[in-house]
């Protein structure tokens, strides 16, 4: 098993980050590669599509399981085949003053995790960087939109 992770701080309320991370239907609005769809009647299972928006790389579809949903603290999901290749992605949130520290982790285990270790480790680092940057940009963009929403008709 190996893991790749990173932490970063966002100057937004923890609740805003939490709502965005657990709203799986909105991932397509901000995430550079993942799209999720919940499965009616099953709160733990999700269908996902991994498709780089650049068009480079394969589009993969599969089923995942939400393995952690700890209100305002953590969100995680898992996919793969036990013993062969299992990938877990998690977000952990910690309130820091008016902002939040986000720890984003991708873990991989199974036979193919060791066979593909050099490639997978590099790919996960790139994945983390791109998705963290996209999350930060989306929250900054929506902060500005929210801040000025409702003021469009006002004149100084």
C-alpha positions in Angstrom: 0.0 0.0 0.0 1.1 3.5 -0.6 -0.4 7.0 -0.2 0.1 10.4 -1.7 -1.3 13.4 0.1 -1.2 17.2 0.4 -2.6 19.8 2.7 -3.6 23.4 1.9 -5.5 26.2 3.6 -8.5 28.0 2.2 -9.8 31.4 3.6 -13.4 30.3 3.4 -15.8 28.9 6.0 -15.5 25.1 6.7 -19.2 24.7 5.9 -18.7 26.0 2.3 -15.9 23.5 1.6 -17.8 20.7 3.2 -21.0 21.3 1.2 -19.0 21.4 -2.1 -17.1 18.2 -1.3 -20.1 16.1 -0.3 -22.3 17.4 -3.1 -21.3 14.7 -5.6 -23.6 16.0 -8.3 -21.6 19.3 -8.4 -18.2 17.7 -8.9 -18.6 18.3 -12.6 -18.7 22.0 -11.9 -15.2 22.2 -10.4 -13.3 18.9 -10.5 -10.9 18.5 -13.5 -11.4 14.7 -13.9 -14.2 13.2 -11.8 -17.9 13.2 -12.2 -20.2 11.3 -9.8 -23.8 10.2 -9.8 -25.5 8.8 -6.8 -27.5 5.6 -7.0 -31.2 6.1 -6.0 -32.0 4.1 -2.9 -28.4 3.5 -2.0 -26.7 6.2 0.1 -23.3 4.5 0.1 -22.7 3.6 -3.6 -21.9 6.0 -6.3 -21.2 5.7 -10.0 -18.2 7.7 -11.3 -16.5 8.7 -14.5 -12.8 9.5 -14.6 -12.3 11.6 -17.7 -9.6 14.2 -18.1 -11.1 17.4 -19.5 -8.0 17.8 -21.7 -9.1 14.8 -23.7 -5.7 13.2 -23.0 -6.0 9.9 -21.2 -8.7 7.2 -21.0 -12.2 7.7 -19.7 -12.9 5.1 -17.0 -16.2 4.4 -15.4 -16.9 2.4 -12.3 -18.7 2.0 -9.0 -17.5 3.5 -5.8 -18.5 3.2 -2.1 -18.6 6.2 0.2 -16.6 5.0 3.2 -16.5 8.1 5.4 -19.0 10.9 5.8 -18.1 12.6 9.1 -19.9 15.9 9.2 -17.6 18.9 8.7 -14.6 16.6 9.3 -14.1 14.1 6.5 -15.3 12.6 3.3 -13.9 9.5 1.6 -14.7 7.0 -1.1 -13.2 3.8 -2.4 -13.2 1.9 -5.7 -11.5 -1.1 -7.2 -11.2 -4.8 -6.8 -9.9 -6.2 -3.5 -6.5 -7.8 -3.8 -6.0 -6.5 -7.3 -6.2 -2.7 -7.1 -8.1 -0.6 -4.6 -8.0 3.2 -4.6 -9.3 5.4 -1.8 -9.6 9.1 -2.0 -10.3 11.2 1.2 -10.6 14.8 2.3 -10.1 15.8 5.9 -11.1 19.2 7.1 -9.9 21.2 10.1 -11.3 24.6 11.0 -8.6 27.3 11.4 -9.9 30.6 12.5 -12.0 31.9 9.7 -10.7 29.4 7.2 -10.1 25.7 6.8 -7.2 23.3 6.3 -7.9 20.6 3.8 -5.9 17.4 3.7 -6.4 15.5 0.5 -5.1 11.9 0.3 -5.2 9.1 -2.3 -4.2 5.6 -1.1 -3.6 2.6 -3.3 -3.3 -1.1 -2.4 -3.4 -4.4 -4.1 -1.0 -6.3 -6.5 -1.2 -3.7 -9.2 -0.4 -0.9 -6.8 3.1 -2.3 -6.4 3.5 -3.3 -10.1 2.4 0.2 -11.2 3.9 2.1 -8.2 6.2 4.5 -10.1 3.5 5.5 -12.6 0.6 5.5 -10.1 2.5 7.6 -7.5 3.4 10.2 -10.1 -0.2 10.2 -11.6 -1.7 10.6 -8.1 0.6 13.6 -7.3 -0.6 15.3 -10.5 -4.2 14.3 -9.8 -4.0 15.9 -6.3 -2.4 19.1 -7.5 -4.9 19.6 -10.3 -8.0 18.8 -8.2 -6.8 20.9 -5.2 -6.1 23.8 -7.5 -9.5 23.4 -9.1 -11.2 23.3 -5.7 -9.4 26.4 -4.6 -10.3 28.3 -7.8 -13.9 27.3 -7.6 -14.3 28.4 -4.0 -12.5 31.8 -4.8 -14.7 32.3 -7.8 -17.9 31.5 -6.0 -16.8 33.7 -3.1 -16.6 36.7 -5.4 -19.9 35.9 -7.0 -21.6 35.4 -3.7 -20.1 38.6 -2.2 -21.5 40.7 -5.0 -24.7 38.8 -5.7 -27.8 41.0 -5.1 -25.8 44.3 -5.5 -26.2 44.4 -9.3 -29.1 46.9 -9.1 -27.4 49.1 -6.4 -25.7 52.3 -7.3 -23.3 54.2 -5.1 
